[in-house]
């Protein structure tokens, strides 16, 4: 047995062929299935049924520095349901701090900004996936995952305010951190008799989803910092840097989101997680961040759909 786990290349990075944490004796349908997914995304093939192509076009348009507001309106307006979602989001309590309602798409895009427009577009995509008849068997699982992603996004936004990182970029990263699990979940539909209820498969997903998610985002053309953060979200003991980065924010936010599932007073497992030190957070800071995030969750659920 070799010392290093084989990998599949994905752009400038790689996807671990055994998830890095899987016991060496784990074999079978689940491992074979995840290996196939890793191979596909590493070669540039992202097959996510029912995912609207317009979401990728919106991201590509907004990432172009020469894109005008009118061009963004044209791309978004090509899908009326997405346009309606953006207007709903821009007018929601979570994102409309002025209380002044907007009726036109251009103003909604300007109010939200590019990162939050992409977040709203992703929310629209998840809604479309959840409404697909062939995926009804995982609707509850998708809803639970999306709620978790919104919680991580809310916490990421608040944590980023204590760093030099854009809060809106952190919000988008938090929202996308579960894309690997969503991808695996959707692709596994109809194969539950093979491995869906098997505990070893659930463990495998925990070890694989971050790198698969990173590869999916790379193929969709997301910013390198976002891809790296999603791929390294489980690297709790990563080497300390001079300034906290997006990966530190995401790691801390996923830990805090897990803690938020428990009633206060909460014990935050900060030991051994370098992100807390990099950002300079103490238990009191964490409690304040969670309190703020909890206050935002209801309005975010309304805005982004749960």
C-alpha positions in Angstrom: 0.0 0.0 0.0 1.5 3.4 -1.0 2.0 6.2 1.5 0.2 8.8 -0.6 -3.4 8.6 -1.6 -3.9 8.7 -5.4 -5.5 11.9 -6.7 -7.4 13.1 -9.7 -6.3 16.5 -11.0 -8.7 19.3 -11.1 -7.3 22.5 -12.6 -4.4 23.5 -10.4 -5.6 21.3 -7.6 -6.6 17.7 -7.1 -9.4 15.5 -5.7 -8.3 12.9 -3.3 -9.3 9.4 -4.6 -10.2 8.1 -1.2 -11.3 11.3 0.6 -8.2 11.2 2.8 -10.0 9.8 5.8 -11.5 6.6 4.6 -10.4 3.3 6.3 -8.3 1.3 3.9 -10.7 -1.7 4.0 -13.7 0.4 2.8 -14.6 -0.7 -0.7 -17.8 -1.2 -2.6 -20.4 0.7 -4.5 -20.2 3.9 -2.5 -16.4 4.2 -3.0 -16.7 3.4 -6.7 -19.5 5.9 -7.2 -17.6 8.7 -5.5 -14.5 7.8 -7.5 -16.5 8.2 -10.7 -17.8 11.6 -9.6 -14.3 12.8 -8.7 -13.0 11.7 -12.1 -15.8 13.5 -13.9 -15.5 16.8 -12.2 -11.7 16.7 -12.4 -11.9 16.3 -16.1 -14.2 19.3 -16.4 -17.5 17.5 -16.6 -20.2 18.8 -14.1 -23.4 17.0 -14.6 -25.9 18.4 -12.1 -29.5 17.6 -13.3 -32.0 20.5 -13.3 -29.3 23.1 -12.5 -30.3 26.2 -14.5 -27.6 27.3 -17.1 -28.6 30.9 -16.5 -27.0 30.9 -13.1 -23.6 30.2 -14.7 -24.2 32.9 -17.3 -25.0 35.4 -14.6 -21.8 34.6 -12.8 -19.8 34.9 -16.0 -21.4 38.2 -16.8 -20.9 39.7 -13.4 -17.3 38.6 -13.3 -16.5 40.6 -16.4 -15.3 44.0 -15.2 -16.5 45.6 -18.5 -20.1 44.4 -17.9 -22.6 47.3 -17.6 -25.7 47.3 -15.5 -27.8 47.2 -18.6 -26.0 44.0 -19.8 -26.5 42.4 -16.4 -30.2 43.2 -16.6 -30.4 41.6 -20.0 -28.9 38.4 -18.8 -30.9 38.1 -15.7 -34.1 39.3 -17.4 -33.8 36.5 -19.9 -35.2 34.2 -17.1 -38.3 35.8 -15.7 -38.3 33.5 -12.6 -34.8 34.4 -11.8 -35.6 38.1 -12.3 -38.5 37.8 -9.9 -36.3 36.0 -7.4 -33.7 38.9 -7.5 -36.4 41.5 -6.9 -37.8 39.5 -4.1 -34.4 39.2 -2.5 -33.5 42.8 -3.0 -36.8 43.8 -1.3 -36.6 41.4 1.6 -35.9 42.5 5.1 -32.5 40.8 5.0 -31.2 43.1 2.2 -33.5 46.1 2.1 -32.2 48.1 5.1 -33.8 51.3 3.7 -37.4 50.0 3.6 -37.8 51.5 0.2 -39.3 48.9 -2.3 -37.7 48.4 -5.7 -39.7 47.6 -8.8 -37.1 47.4 -11.5 -34.3 44.8 -12.0 -31.5 47.3 -12.6 -32.0 48.9 -9.1 -32.2 45.4 -7.5 -28.9 44.4 -9.0 -27.3 47.7 -7.9 -28.7 47.3 -4.4 -27.5 43.8 -4.0 -24.1 44.0 -5.7 -22.5 41.3 -7.7 -21.7 38.9 -5.0 -25.2 38.9 -3.5 -26.8 38.7 -7.0 -24.8 35.5 -7.4 -26.1 34.3 -4.0 -29.7 35.0 -5.0 -29.1 33.2 -8.3 -27.8 30.2 -6.4 -30.9 30.3 -4.2 -33.0 30.3 -7.4 -31.1 27.3 -8.7 -31.7 25.3 -5.5 -35.4 26.1 -5.7 -35.5 24.7 -9.2 -33.6 21.5 -8.1 -36.0 21.0 -5.2 -39.0 21.3 -7.4 -37.8 18.6 -9.8 -40.1 15.5 -9.7 -37.2 13.1 -10.1 -35.6 14.5 -7.0 -38.6 14.4 -4.6 -37.0 11.6 -2.6 -34.3 14.0 -1.3 -36.4 17.2 -1.0 -36.1 17.2 2.8 -32.4 16.5 2.7 -31.9 19.4 0.2 -33.9 21.7 2.4 -31.9 20.8 5.5 -28.6 21.3 3.5 -29.8 24.7 2.2 -30.7 25.9 5.7 -27.2 24.9 6.8 -25.7 26.8 3.9 -27.7 29.9 4.7 -26.6 29.7 8.4 -22.9 29.4 7.4 -23.3 32.3 4.9 -24.9 34.5 7.6 -22.1 33.7 10.1 -19.4 34.2 7.4 -20.8 37.6 6.6 -20.5 38.7 10.3 -17.1 37.1 10.8 -15.7 38.8 7.7 -16.7 42.2 9.1 -13.9 41.6 11.6 -11.3 41.1 8.8 -10.2 42.7 5.6 -12.3 40.3 3.5 -15.4 41.5 1.7 -18.5 40.4 3.8 -20.5 39.8 0.6 -17.8 37.5 -0.8 -17.7 35.6 2.5 -21.5 35.3 2.3 -21.4 33.8 -1.2 -18.6 31.4 -0.1 -20.6 30.3 2.9 -23.6 29.7 0.7 -21.6 27.6 -1.7 -19.7 25.6 0.9 -22.1 22.7 0.7 -22.1 22.4 -3.1 -20.1 19.2 -3.0 -22.7 17.5 -0.8 -25.5 18.9 -3.0 -23.7 17.5 -6.1 -23.2 14.0 -4.5 -26.8 14.0 -3.1 -28.4 14.8 -6.5 -26.2 12.3 -8.4 -26.9 9.6 -5.9 -30.7 9.7 -6.3 -32.0 6.3 -7.3 -29.0 4.4 -6.0 -29.9 4.3 -2.3 -30.4 0.5 -2.4 -26.6 0.3 -3.2 -25.2 2.5 -0.6 -27.5 5.3 0.5 -28.2 4.1 4.0 -24.8 2.7 4.6 -22.8 4.4 7.4 -19.5 4.0 5.6 -20.9 5.9 2.6 -22.0 8.8 4.8 -18.5 8.8 6.2 -17.1 8.8 2.7 -19.2 11.8 1.7 -17.8 13.7 4.7 -14.3 13.1 3.5 -15.0 13.8 -0.2 -17.5 16.6 -0.5 -15.1 19.6 0.0 -12.7 18.6 -2.8 -15.6 17.7 -5.1 -17.3 21.0 -4.3 -14.0 22.8 -5.0 -13.7 21.1 -8.4 -17.4 21.9 -9.3 -16.8 25.6 -8.5 -13.5 25.6 -10.5 -15.4 24.3 -13.5 -18.0 26.9 -13.1 -15.3 29.6 -13.0 -15.7 30.9 -9.5 -12.9 33.0 -8.0 -9.8 31.0 -6.9 -10.2 32.3 -3.3 -13.7 30.9 -3.1 -12.7 27.6 -4.6 -9.8 27.2 -2.2 -11.9 28.1 0.8 -14.5 25.5 -0.1 -11.8 22.8 -0.7 -10.0 23.6 2.5 -13.0 24.0 4.8 -12.0 21.0 6.9 -8.3 22.0 7.3 -8.7 23.1 10.9 -4.9 23.1 11.7 -3.8 25.0 8.5 -0.7 27.1 8.9 -1.2 30.5 10.4 -0.9 33.4 8.0 -0.2 37.1 8.6 -3.8 38.1 7.9 -7.0 36.0 8.1 -8.2 34.9 4.7 -11.5 33.6 3.2 -10.6 30.0 4.2 -10.1 31.0 7.8 -13.5 32.7 7.7 -15.3 29.6 6.2 -13.6 27.2 8.6 -14.6 29.3 11.7 -18.1 29.8 10.3 -18.8 26.1 9.7 -17.7 25.4 13.3 -19.9 28.1 14.7 -22.8 27.0 12.5 -22.5 23.5 14.1 -22.4 25.1 17.6 -25.5 27.2 16.8 -27.6 24.0 16.6 -27.3 23.8 20.4 -29.1 26.2 22.7 -27.1 28.8 24.6 -24.9 29.0 26.5 -22.8 27.3 23.9 -19.3 25.7 24.1 -17.3 26.6 21.0 -14.6 24.0 20.2 -11.8 26.5 19.4 -8.8 24.5 20.4 -6.7 23.3 17.5 -8.6 25.4 14.9 -6.1 28.1 13.7 -8.8 30.2 12.1 -10.0 31.5 15.4 -6.5 32.7 16.3 -6.0 34.2 12.8 -9.1 36.2 13.0 -8.6 37.0 16.7 -11.9 35.6 18.1 -12.6 34.8 21.7 -15.6 33.1 23.2 -17.4 36.4 23.8 -16.9 37.4 20.1 -18.3 34.0 19.0 -21.3 34.4 21.2 -22.0 37.8 19.7 -21.6 36.6 16.1 -24.0 33.7 16.7 -26.5 36.0 18.3 -26.4 38.4 15.3 -26.7 35.5 12.9 -29.7 34.0 14.6 -31.5 37.3 14.4 -30.9 37.3 10.6 -31.8 33.8 9.8 -35.6 34.2 9.5 -35.3 37.0 7.1 -32.6 35.2 5.2 -34.7 32.1 4.9 -37.5 34.2 3.5 -35.2 35.9 1.0 -33.3 32.9 -0.2 -36.0 30.2 0.2 -36.1 27.2 2.5 
